[in-house]
Amino acid sequence: MKRLALPALLLLLAGCATTGPDAEIDEGPTASLEVRNRNWLAMEVFVTGQGQRIRLGRLSAGRERTFTLPGRLFVGGPTDLLFEMETIGSEAEVLRQRESVAPGDLVQLVIPNTR
């Protein structure tokens, strides 16, 4: 009986293993954020919702990029999200915009040239 317990335990533990830190986790339906940076400075883009602030990424001056909003922001369906764009290398003001977003939505934001 003891000889069977160890192999069974090893099989059970192997089944619980993950594929590593880069493994994708299905968080449910997502939405997209398309940002156009017309500012002359690069920006860091953040989203706040469901009690968490998430860095989406960096956007160079004069560029456009589409970010995927994590599904964990949409627990219970549509939610109010706060988008924040912070300049890199300057103490200029932080640009903020609040939007109601549902899974599957495409939100479009334009960062104006502030100079």
N, C-alpha and C positions, 0 to 999 in steps of 0.2 A: 504494500500500500504506500509506503514512504517513497518508493522509487517512482511511482506514478505522480505523486504530488509535486515534485520539483519540476518535471517537464511541463505539467499542466500550468504551474505558476509562471514559468518562463513564457509559455505561449500567451497567457493572459496579459503579461506585461508588454510583450512585443506588440500586441494588438492595441495597446493604449499609447504607443509611442507616436510622436508627431514627426513631420518631415523636416523640422527645423524652424528657425525664427522667421524665415522668409515665406513660410507656407501661407497661402491665402486662406482667409477665413470668410465664409459666406455670412455676411452680416445682414442679408436681406436686400430688398430693393434700394437702389441708390438714385441720386439725381446728379446733374452736372452743373458746373459753374464755368461760364466762359468769361474771361476777363481780358479787356483791351487796355493796355497801358499807354496812354498818350502823354504821360508825364516824362520828363527828361531824367528822372531817377528810377532806379530799380526798386521794386516793391516786394515785401513779404506779404503773403495773403493768408489770412486766418478765418476760421468760421467758429462761432460759438453757438451751441445749442445743447439741450438736454443736460445742462450743467457742466459742459466740458468745452474747453477751447482747443481747437485743433489747427496746427499749422499745415496748410495745404501745399505751400511751396513758394518759390521765388519767381518773379516775373521781371525780366529785363526791360529797360526803357524802350518804348516804341514797339513792343511785342504783344502778341496775343497768345493765350494759352487756355486750354480747357482742363479743369480739375474735376475729379470724381468725388462727390460728397459721400462720406461713409454712411452705410445703411443704418448704423447704430444711432444716427441722428433722427431717424424717422420711426422710432418706436411709437406705435399708436397712430401712425398716419402722418398727415401734414403737420408741420411745425414751424414756428417762427425762428428764423436764424439771423444772427448778426454777423455780417461780413466786415472784416477789418483789413485795410491795406495800409501797411506801415512802410515809410520810405527807408531805404538803406543808405547809410552814409550821410544823413542829414537829420536835423531835429525838427523837420517840418511836421505839421499836424497829421494825426492819424485820420484817415478817411473811413467813415462807417456808413453802412447801409443795412437796414433791417428788411427782410423779405419773408413772406409766408411761402414755404416750399413743400411740395408733395413729392413722393417717390415718382421718378420718371420725368420730373420737370427739368427744363434747361433755363437756368438763370443767367442773364447777361448783364455784366457790369462794365462801365467805362470809367477808367481813372483819368480825370482831366489833367491838363497841363496847368500847374499852379503858379507858374512864373510868367 
